[in-house]
């Protein structure tokens, strides 16, 4: 049996080699989202609005896929650390089963509720027609997303993150190439507009899914997936979602937070909403780098948790915190020194600069605190303390941030309201460190005792 490098490779090198491909693939996805919107915007303003209205459903779909993937990843890595090969393979098989079920659920949602959902926001028949077409195609064929992400998590659990980069990169590249062909009707094809954008999206996802299946079959030797060996275990499904549900909620909360923040900001001006939207797109390039680290350390911590290796868990936590802090510090410096240049990327005029420059500078002070919370939330998930992650994320995205923004905005004005971000992240950083101290005492420090008992 091939040795799993998560139990042997030097931690610093392991985290770097695992996280960098994930970071690159996430940045590719971020760039793709921008390019995709640019193509749709060239069709018409109504087309861009139709796609934008479907975005919350797409965010929730990805949240369910990635959150379920976190549960699969952590449980699979832990069983590999315990050298329970059959159990690990059953986790992978149950992950694929859940991918199929989730794909079916979202397909039904798309078929039955697309019109009702879009009618919550618009009555324009043109926007409704395009939005329904886009949403139904993306949800009916969402099996591609769910299976692709499941295979990515199987690869991550064995330390093979370079393949993730390849899968996501190929999927995004196919999408970008097909977008103009299907949207505008090149090479003799009819111009399909928004429908074409949806078709290009699902083709890219399905190709990525097939690539994931092939790579896992021929390149991932630590896990062999054979459907005929599947044995349904409700307890295993519960264990996957015990870890997955907090992760799903954490990723879903962002979409709700954006809605509430827009409600607060629109009272000042639509320009304030635009500035927040621009900030959100810009900060993705900083936060996604740290998210790449969190994706890498979940299987590392889970594997060594299963292997009762306290030393490697502590080393992983310490190096990840340093790595994330360096990235967030770099992001803060860029936002402090070049806010105007960042806003010019979105054709900002004087009125937008007046709001945007102080907003970017003030909010970026929160980055260092946020990096600590993000890393520790992933550690808590890997160590079966998902409740801590959920609490911190709820505080960061909703419970503290939204009321704090509302109070500051109404008492002191728009520019002061941005201080809610560093205040919220600072409080959550302190709470994360407090939870880490508790987790060390209750879980990590006991691993030495458990290992000693096993060696008796």
Secondary structure by P-SEA (a helix, b strand, c coil): ccccccccccaaaaaaaacaaaaaaaaaaaaaaaaaaaaaaaacaaaaaaaaaaaaaaaaaaaaaaaaaaaaaaaaaaaaaacaaaaaaaaaaaaaaaaaaaaaaaaaaaaccaaaaaaaccccaaaaaaaaaaaaaaaaaaaaaaaaaaaaaaaaaaccaaaaaaaaaaaaaaaaaaaaaaaaccccccccaaaaaaaaaaaaaaaaaaaaaaaaacccccbbbbcccbbbbaaaaaaaaaccaaaaaaaaaaaaaaaaaaaaaaaacaaaaaaaaaaaaaaaaaaaaaaaaaaaaaaaaaaaaaaccaaaaaaaaaaaaaaaaaaaaaaaaaaaccaaaaaaaaccccccccccaaaaaaaacaaaaaaaaaaaaaaaaaacaaaaaaaaaaaacccccaaaaaaaaaccccccccaaaaaaaaaaaaaaaaaaaaaaaccccaaaaaaaaaac
